[in-house]
C-alpha cells in the first residue's frame, strides 16, 4: 500500500514539471510584458518615463534574461516557496494570494462535501424507489440542475437577492471584515455568505452525481447476490447498506478526481459573477494587466489542486478496492 | 452495430427506398427512444426551433423578403439592391427601414416584411423610451441597451450557439474517437504517452487558458472553435479507449488479425462500431457543454467578436441592467430551455442505446 502511494507520488513529479513548463509558455504568449503595459499607462497619463528606471526594473525582475532562464528562476523559486513578485500589487505573490487561495480551497472543499451530502441520500432513495413519484420528481429536478450552467444560477441568485432583499449577495464576508485578520466573527461572517456560492457551484455536480449513483446502484440491485440475500430473508435496509451500496461507493470516490477540477473551474466563473474574494476575479485581472508571475502562480496552483485531487481519489480507491491496489491501478 | 455495414450493402442491392430501412437493432433503439415521451417531445421541439432559426433571415430581418415595385419582383433578403433601383437618388445600398423609401415603395407596389422587422444588428432609432426599452407591440421582448430588438438577437443567437455546438461536438468526436482508438488499439507506449499528456492537459484550468489565448488572437467564430477544440476532444477519449482495450482481445479481432487484415481495417470495421455506441450516447451532453462554454465566454466578453448575436452577451447585459429584467429573464429562459431540451434528448438516447434495455 505504501509502495503504491509512493509510486503515485513519484508519478506526480514529471506531471507537475510538464504542467509548469506549459503554464510558463502560456503566460508568455501575449505579446509584451508587464513593464510595457506599465509604461503605456504612465504615458497615457502624460507622465514621463525614466529610461534608467525601466532598465533597472527590467533587470530587477529578470525580464531582460532569455526565456528559459526566466523559467528556471520562476520554477526553482516555486520549489522553495517563493512564487515571484506581483508587479501590479508591488508585493510578493505569496502575500497577495494567500488569503484568496485559502478561500478558494475552503469553497471547493465545502462544495464537495455539500455535493456528497445531498447526492448520497437522494441517489439511494431514487434507486431503491425506482419509478416512484419521488424518483420522477427528483430526477426531473436533477435534469434541470444538470442543464443550468453555474453562472446562470449565480445570476438568478443575484437578481432575486436584488429584487427581494434589496441587497447584494456578492462577496464572501461582511464588508467590515475585509482585510481584517481572521477571528471568530470573521469566520461566522464567511459561513453566513458561503452557502450561496456553494449551492451555485455545487448544483450541477450534485445533479450529475445523483444520476450516476442511481444508475450504479440500480445495476448492483439487479445482481444475483442481492436476489440471494433477499431470498434468505435479509432485511432490505441492511441488505442495501451492506453490499450494493459499498460496491457503488467505488465510483463515488473515483469521482473526486473529476469533481475537483469541475468544482474549481465552476468556482472561477461563479466567483467572477458574484465577485467573490477568491482566485477567480484576481486571476482575470492579472491576466489582463499581464502580471505574469501572479497569473502563472495562480494557474500553477489550480493545476496542482487538480493533480492532488486526482491522486487523492486514486489512493482512496486503492484503499477501498484491493483489485486496484494489487494491479497498481493499470487498466488491463 | 456491426450489422450496420451489412445492412447498408443489402440496401444498395435491393430497391432504392429500402436503403433508409433501419436494421433491427437500430429500429429497436428508435422505438425505445420514441417510448420515452419526454425525450421525443424534446427532440421535436428542439428540431423545430433549430430549423426555424436556420431561416432566421426570413423571420427577423431589416429587409422585406419580397418587394413588388413598378411591375417587377424583388427579393431583398437574398439579393442586394441599390436605392436607385427603387427610384431613389443614390446608387447606395437600399435601406428599407428608411421612411422615405418605405413610402416610395408603397406608392408603386408593396413590400412583404418578415414577422419581426429587425435584424440582430438593427438599431431602432425611434424608440419612445430610452434603451433598454421594455417589451411593447413593436419589440415583443423589448430592446437591449443598444436599442436592438431582443427577439431578433435571440433567434440569431440561438442559431449561432447551436451551430457552434454542433460543429465543435462533431470535430471533438472525430479527434477524440481517433485518439482513443489509437490509444486503446495499440496500447503500449503510445497509450502511456498520450495518457500522460492528457493527464497534464486536463489539469490545466481551461477557462483561464482560453481567456489568455483569446487575448492573443483576434476572436472570430473559427478561432474560438479551434481554441475550445483544444480541450473538448478529451471527453471522448476515455470511453473509446476503454472499449478498444476490451475489444482488441476478442476472438473475432484476433481472428481477423490472423487472417492478415490490416490494422486500419480492423479498427474501422471491427472495433470502432462497438465504441460508437458510447460516443453517440455522449454527444448530446457534449453539445450542451459546448453551448455552455461558449455562453460563459461570451458572458465574460472573451467570446465571439463584438456585435455578434450571442446569448452570453444578452445575459451580460441582463446583469449590468438589473433594472431591465426582460434582458436577463429572456437570456435565462432561452439558455435554460435549450440546455434542458438537450439534456432530455441525451438521457433518452442513452437509455435507448443501453444494451440492458435493448435486449430485454
Interface residues (C-beta under 8 A of the other chain):
Chain A: X14 X15 X18 X19 X22 X23 X26 X27 X29 X30 X31 X143 X144 X146 X147 X148 X149 X151 X152 X155 X156 X158 X159 X162 X261 X264 X265 X268 X269 X272 X273 X283 X284 X287 X288 X295 X298 X299 X302 X303 X306 X307 X310 X331
Chain B: X196 X199 X200 X201 X202 X203 X204 X205 X206 X207 X208 X209 X211 X212 X213 X215 X216 X242 X245 X288 X292 X295 X296 X299 X300 X315 X318 X319 X322 X325 X328 X332 X335 X336 X339 X340 X342 X343 X344 X347
